[in-house]
C-alpha cells in the first residue's frame, strides 16, 4: 500500500521528461519530501512514444485540448 503524507515540501505536476528529472533530483535530498503527480490514463498508444507523431495526436482522446 502506498503511504501518502499530508504535507510535502515540493509538488511536481507532470511526469514528462522534465518533471521526472526535477522530482528525481529533489528527492535525492532525504531532508525534503516530494510528491510527483500525473493525470490521465496509461499511455498505451504507440504514437505517444514517438515525438514526431505528436502532430497526429492532436484532437485525439489523449490530448487535453488546451491552447497556449
MARKOLKOL-138067 format. One record per atom (N, C-alpha, C): residue number from 0; residue in one letter; atom name; x, y, z. Coordinates in pm, 1 decimal, always signed. Example, Ala and Ser with C-alpha at 12.3 -4.5 7.8 and 13.67 -1.06 7.14 Angstrom:
residues 2
+-----+---+----+----------+----------+----------+
:   k : r :  a :       c1 :       c2 :       c3 :
+-----+---+----+----------+----------+----------+
:   0 : a :  N :  +1319.0 :   -569.0 :   +780.0 :
:   0 : a : CA :  +1230.0 :   -450.0 :   +780.0 :
:   0 : a :  C :  +1320.0 :   -330.0 :   +780.0 :
:   1 : s :  N :  +1285.0 :   -225.0 :   +708.0 :
:   1 : s : CA :  +1367.0 :   -106.0 :   +714.0 :
:   1 : s :  C :  +1290.0 :     +3.0 :   +787.0 :
+-----+---+----+----------+----------+----------+
This chain:
residues 68
+-----+---+----+----------+----------+----------+
:   k : r :  a :       c1 :       c2 :       c3 :
+-----+---+----+----------+----------+----------+
:   0 : x :  N :    +83.7 :   -117.8 :     +0.0 :
:   0 : x : CA :     +0.0 :     +0.0 :     +0.0 :
:   0 : x :  C :    +88.4 :   +124.5 :     +0.0 :
:   1 : x :  N :    +50.0 :   +222.8 :    -79.1 :
:   1 : x : CA :   +125.1 :   +347.0 :    -87.5 :
:   1 : x :  C :    +87.2 :   +437.5 :    +28.6 :
:   2 : x :  N :   +187.8 :   +492.3 :    +93.3 :
:   2 : x : CA :   +163.8 :   +583.6 :   +204.2 :
:   2 : x :  C :   +176.2 :   +726.8 :   +153.9 :
:   3 : x :  N :    +72.3 :   +807.6 :   +175.5 :
:   3 : x : CA :    +73.7 :   +947.3 :   +137.0 :
:   3 : x :  C :    +86.1 :  +1033.6 :   +260.7 :
:   4 : x :  N :   +171.8 :  +1134.1 :   +252.0 :
:   4 : x : CA :   +185.2 :  +1230.3 :   +359.5 :
:   4 : x :  C :    +75.3 :  +1335.0 :   +346.2 :
:   5 : x :  N :    +50.9 :  +1408.3 :   +451.8 :
:   5 : x : CA :    -45.3 :  +1518.0 :   +443.3 :
:   5 : x :  C :    +25.5 :  +1649.3 :   +410.2 :
:   6 : x :  N :   +159.2 :  +1646.8 :   +407.9 :
:   6 : x : CA :   +236.0 :  +1766.9 :   +379.9 :
:   6 : x :  C :   +361.1 :  +1729.6 :   +300.9 :
:   7 : x :  N :   +390.1 :  +1807.0 :   +198.2 :
:   7 : x : CA :   +509.1 :  +1786.3 :   +115.9 :
:   7 : x :  C :   +583.9 :  +1918.0 :   +103.3 :
:   8 : x :  N :   +714.7 :  +1908.8 :    +88.1 :
:   8 : x : CA :   +794.7 :  +2029.1 :    +66.7 :
:   8 : x :  C :   +777.2 :  +2080.6 :    -76.0 :
:   9 : x :  N :   +766.7 :  +1987.4 :   -170.7 :
:   9 : x : CA :   +750.4 :  +2024.0 :   -311.4 :
:   9 : x :  C :   +649.1 :  +1931.6 :   -377.1 :
:  10 : x :  N :   +572.6 :  +1989.1 :   -468.7 :
:  10 : x : CA :   +481.0 :  +1910.6 :   -552.0 :
:  10 : x :  C :   +518.2 :  +1938.8 :   -696.5 :
:  11 : x :  N :   +549.8 :  +1834.0 :   -770.8 :
:  11 : x : CA :   +582.4 :  +1845.5 :   -912.2 :
:  11 : x :  C :   +464.6 :  +1789.2 :   -990.1 :
:  12 : x :  N :   +411.7 :  +1868.6 :  -1080.4 :
:  12 : x : CA :   +296.1 :  +1825.9 :  -1158.8 :
:  12 : x :  C :   +341.2 :  +1795.3 :  -1300.5 :
:  13 : x :  N :   +319.5 :  +1672.9 :  -1341.9 :
:  13 : x : CA :   +356.3 :  +1628.1 :  -1475.5 :
:  13 : x :  C :   +477.3 :  +1536.9 :  -1473.3 :
:  14 : x :  N :   +460.5 :  +1416.3 :  -1525.9 :
:  14 : x : CA :   +569.5 :  +1319.5 :  -1526.2 :
:  14 : x :  C :   +635.5 :  +1307.7 :  -1662.4 :
:  15 : x :  N :   +636.7 :  +1418.0 :  -1734.2 :
:  15 : x : CA :   +712.1 :  +1419.4 :  -1859.6 :
:  15 : x :  C :   +860.3 :  +1414.2 :  -1828.7 :
:  16 : x :  N :   +941.2 :  +1428.5 :  -1931.3 :
:  16 : x : CA :  +1085.3 :  +1416.7 :  -1909.7 :
:  16 : x :  C :  +1136.3 :  +1519.6 :  -1809.3 :
:  17 : x :  N :  +1088.6 :  +1642.0 :  -1815.6 :
:  17 : x : CA :  +1135.3 :  +1745.1 :  -1722.2 :
:  17 : x :  C :  +1083.9 :  +1719.8 :  -1580.7 :
:  18 : x :  N :   +957.0 :  +1685.6 :  -1567.1 :
:  18 : x : CA :   +900.4 :  +1661.5 :  -1434.5 :
:  18 : x :  C :   +968.9 :  +1546.8 :  -1362.0 :
:  19 : x :  N :   +998.6 :  +1441.8 :  -1434.4 :
:  19 : x : CA :  +1066.3 :  +1326.6 :  -1372.8 :
:  19 : x :  C :  +1207.5 :  +1362.0 :  -1328.4 :
:  20 : x :  N :  +1279.5 :  +1438.7 :  -1410.6 :
:  20 : x : CA :  +1415.8 :  +1476.7 :  -1374.5 :
:  20 : x :  C :  +1414.2 :  +1567.9 :  -1252.5 :
:  21 : x :  N :  +1325.7 :  +1666.7 :  -1252.3 :
:  21 : x : CA :  +1316.7 :  +1759.7 :  -1139.3 :
:  21 : x :  C :  +1282.3 :  +1684.7 :  -1010.8 :
:  22 : x :  N :  +1181.7 :  +1599.2 :  -1015.8 :
:  22 : x : CA :  +1140.6 :  +1524.7 :   -896.5 :
:  22 : x :  C :  +1252.8 :  +1431.4 :   -849.1 :
:  23 : x :  N :  +1320.5 :  +1368.5 :   -942.5 :
:  23 : x : CA :  +1430.1 :  +1279.0 :   -905.8 :
:  23 : x :  C :  +1543.0 :  +1355.6 :   -837.3 :
:  24 : x :  N :  +1580.9 :  +1468.6 :   -893.3 :
:  24 : x : CA :  +1690.1 :  +1546.6 :   -834.4 :
:  24 : x :  C :  +1653.1 :  +1595.3 :   -694.9 :
:  25 : x :  N :  +1530.6 :  +1644.0 :   -679.2 :
:  25 : x : CA :  +1489.6 :  +1693.9 :   -547.9 :
:  25 : x :  C :  +1479.8 :  +1580.6 :   -446.4 :
:  26 : x :  N :  +1437.0 :  +1463.9 :   -489.2 :
:  26 : x : CA :  +1420.0 :  +1352.5 :   -395.5 :
:  26 : x :  C :  +1552.8 :  +1291.5 :   -350.9 :
:  27 : x :  N :  +1661.4 :  +1331.1 :   -413.5 :
:  27 : x : CA :  +1793.5 :  +1283.6 :   -372.1 :
:  27 : x :  C :  +1829.1 :  +1336.1 :   -232.7 :
:  28 : x :  N :  +1769.0 :  +1448.5 :   -195.8 :
:  28 : x : CA :  +1790.2 :  +1507.2 :    -63.6 :
:  28 : x :  C :  +1690.0 :  +1444.7 :    +32.8 :
:  29 : x :  N :  +1736.3 :  +1364.2 :   +125.4 :
:  29 : x : CA :  +1645.9 :  +1293.2 :   +216.2 :
:  29 : x :  C :  +1578.4 :  +1384.8 :   +318.1 :
:  30 : x :  N :  +1619.7 :  +1511.3 :   +322.8 :
:  30 : x : CA :  +1558.7 :  +1606.2 :   +416.1 :
:  30 : x :  C :  +1430.9 :  +1668.3 :   +362.7 :
:  31 : x :  N :  +1401.7 :  +1648.9 :   +236.1 :
:  31 : x : CA :  +1279.5 :  +1706.2 :   +179.2 :
:  31 : x :  C :  +1190.7 :  +1596.0 :   +124.1 :
:  32 : x :  N :  +1061.7 :  +1626.2 :   +116.4 :
:  32 : x : CA :   +966.4 :  +1529.9 :    +59.9 :
:  32 : x :  C :   +908.5 :  +1587.5 :    -69.0 :
:  33 : x :  N :   +892.0 :  +1501.2 :   -167.6 :
:  33 : x : CA :   +845.7 :  +1541.8 :   -299.6 :
:  33 : x :  C :   +728.6 :  +1453.6 :   -339.9 :
:  34 : x :  N :   +623.9 :  +1517.5 :   -390.8 :
:  34 : x : CA :   +509.3 :  +1444.7 :   -445.9 :
:  34 : x :  C :   +507.4 :  +1469.9 :   -595.9 :
:  35 : x :  N :   +507.3 :  +1364.4 :   -674.6 :
:  35 : x : CA :   +503.5 :  +1373.6 :   -820.9 :
:  35 : x :  C :   +365.8 :  +1328.7 :   -867.5 :
:  36 : x :  N :   +294.0 :  +1416.2 :   -936.8 :
:  36 : x : CA :   +157.5 :  +1388.2 :   -980.8 :
:  36 : x :  C :   +148.1 :  +1381.6 :  -1132.4 :
:  37 : x :  N :    +64.0 :  +1292.6 :  -1179.7 :
:  37 : x : CA :    +35.3 :  +1282.2 :  -1322.2 :
:  37 : x :  C :   -112.4 :  +1253.4 :  -1339.4 :
:  38 : x :  N :   -171.7 :  +1314.4 :  -1438.0 :
:  38 : x : CA :   -313.0 :  +1291.8 :  -1468.4 :
:  38 : x :  C :   -323.5 :  +1210.4 :  -1597.2 :
:  39 : x :  N :   -437.2 :  +1153.3 :  -1617.3 :
:  39 : x : CA :   -458.7 :  +1080.4 :  -1741.1 :
:  39 : x :  C :   -444.2 :   +930.8 :  -1725.2 :
:  40 : x :  N :   -476.5 :   +864.7 :  -1832.9 :
:  40 : x : CA :   -471.7 :   +718.8 :  -1834.0 :
:  40 : x :  C :   -333.8 :   +670.1 :  -1875.5 :
:  41 : x :  N :   -315.0 :   +541.7 :  -1870.5 :
:  41 : x : CA :   -189.2 :   +480.6 :  -1911.5 :
:  41 : x :  C :   -164.1 :   +508.4 :  -2059.7 :
:  42 : x :  N :    -38.9 :   +533.8 :  -2095.1 :
:  42 : x : CA :     -5.9 :   +568.4 :  -2234.0 :
:  42 : x :  C :    +13.8 :   +442.5 :  -2319.6 :
:  43 : x :  N :    -96.6 :   +386.3 :  -2363.9 :
:  43 : x : CA :    -91.6 :   +262.1 :  -2440.2 :
:  43 : x :  C :    -79.5 :   +283.9 :  -2590.7 :
:  44 : x :  N :    -98.9 :   +406.8 :  -2636.8 :
:  44 : x : CA :    -88.7 :   +431.4 :  -2780.2 :
:  44 : x :  C :    +58.5 :   +443.2 :  -2821.1 :
:  45 : x :  N :   +103.8 :   +363.8 :  -2918.2 :
:  45 : x : CA :   +244.7 :   +366.7 :  -2959.4 :
:  45 : x :  C :   +291.4 :   +505.0 :  -3005.4 :
:  46 : x :  N :   +202.4 :   +583.7 :  -3065.5 :
:  46 : x : CA :   +242.0 :   +714.7 :  -3117.1 :
:  46 : x :  C :   +286.3 :   +810.6 :  -3006.4 :
:  47 : x :  N :   +242.6 :   +786.9 :  -2884.3 :
:  47 : x : CA :   +281.8 :   +872.7 :  -2772.7 :
:  47 : x :  C :   +433.0 :   +865.9 :  -2750.9 :
:  48 : x :  N :   +492.8 :   +754.5 :  -2780.0 :
:  48 : x : CA :   +635.1 :   +733.6 :  -2754.2 :
:  48 : x :  C :   +724.9 :   +776.1 :  -2870.5 :
:  49 : x :  N :   +665.4 :   +828.4 :  -2977.1 :
:  49 : x : CA :   +741.2 :   +873.9 :  -3093.8 :
:  49 : x :  C :   +719.0 :  +1024.8 :  -3106.3 :
:  50 : x :  N :   +817.4 :  +1105.8 :  -3067.4 :
:  50 : x : CA :   +797.9 :  +1250.8 :  -3064.6 :
:  50 : x :  C :   +743.6 :  +1311.4 :  -3193.4 :
:  51 : x :  N :   +788.0 :  +1264.7 :  -3308.7 :
:  51 : x : CA :   +742.8 :  +1323.0 :  -3435.4 :
:  51 : x :  C :   +593.4 :  +1297.0 :  -3460.0 :
:  52 : x :  N :   +535.0 :  +1199.3 :  -3390.0 :
:  52 : x : CA :   +393.6 :  +1165.8 :  -3406.6 :
:  52 : x :  C :   +300.5 :  +1256.8 :  -3325.7 :
:  53 : x :  N :   +356.0 :  +1352.0 :  -3249.8 :
:  53 : x : CA :   +272.2 :  +1437.7 :  -3165.1 :
:  53 : x :  C :   +166.6 :  +1513.0 :  -3246.6 :
:  54 : x :  N :   +199.7 :  +1546.0 :  -3370.4 :
:  54 : x : CA :   +104.1 :  +1615.8 :  -3456.3 :
:  54 : x :  C :    -18.9 :  +1528.0 :  -3482.2 :
:  55 : x :  N :     +0.4 :  +1399.4 :  -3495.6 :
:  55 : x : CA :   -109.7 :  +1306.7 :  -3522.9 :
:  55 : x :  C :   -197.2 :  +1279.2 :  -3400.5 :
:  56 : x :  N :   -152.5 :  +1321.2 :  -3284.0 :
:  56 : x : CA :   -231.0 :  +1300.0 :  -3162.5 :
:  56 : x :  C :   -322.6 :  +1418.3 :  -3131.5 :
:  57 : x :  N :   -305.0 :  +1530.0 :  -3201.8 :
:  57 : x : CA :   -390.4 :  +1646.3 :  -3178.2 :
:  57 : x :  C :   -534.6 :  +1613.2 :  -3212.2 :
:  58 : x :  N :   -622.5 :  +1648.3 :  -3120.9 :
:  58 : x : CA :   -764.3 :  +1620.8 :  -3140.0 :
:  58 : x :  C :   -805.4 :  +1478.9 :  -3103.0 :
:  59 : x :  N :   -710.7 :  +1397.1 :  -3056.7 :
:  59 : x : CA :   -743.4 :  +1260.1 :  -3017.6 :
:  59 : x :  C :   -780.7 :  +1255.5 :  -2869.2 :
:  60 : x :  N :   -813.3 :  +1137.5 :  -2821.9 :
:  60 : x : CA :   -852.8 :  +1121.5 :  -2681.7 :
:  60 : x :  C :   -738.1 :  +1145.2 :  -2582.7 :
:  61 : x :  N :   -615.0 :  +1136.5 :  -2631.0 :
:  61 : x : CA :   -501.5 :  +1156.0 :  -2540.5 :
:  61 : x :  C :   -464.3 :  +1302.2 :  -2523.5 :
:  62 : x :  N :   -522.5 :  +1390.2 :  -2602.6 :
:  62 : x : CA :   -491.5 :  +1532.2 :  -2591.7 :
:  62 : x :  C :   -596.1 :  +1599.5 :  -2502.5 :
:  63 : x :  N :   -550.5 :  +1689.4 :  -2419.6 :
:  63 : x : CA :   -641.3 :  +1758.5 :  -2328.0 :
:  63 : x :  C :   -714.4 :  +1874.1 :  -2395.5 :
:  64 : x :  N :   -665.7 :  +1920.0 :  -2509.5 :
:  64 : x : CA :   -734.6 :  +2025.0 :  -2584.2 :
:  64 : x :  C :   -708.1 :  +2165.4 :  -2533.6 :
:  65 : x :  N :   -606.7 :  +2184.5 :  -2452.4 :
:  65 : x : CA :   -573.6 :  +2318.2 :  -2403.6 :
:  65 : x :  C :   -493.4 :  +2393.1 :  -2509.4 :
:  66 : x :  N :   -517.6 :  +2521.3 :  -2521.4 :
:  66 : x : CA :   -442.9 :  +2604.0 :  -2614.1 :
:  66 : x :  C :   -350.1 :  +2694.9 :  -2535.3 :
:  67 : x :  N :   -232.6 :  +2718.6 :  -2588.6 :
:  67 : x : CA :   -141.3 :  +2812.3 :  -2522.7 :
:  67 : x :  C :    -75.9 :  +2900.4 :  -2626.9 :
+-----+---+----+----------+----------+----------+
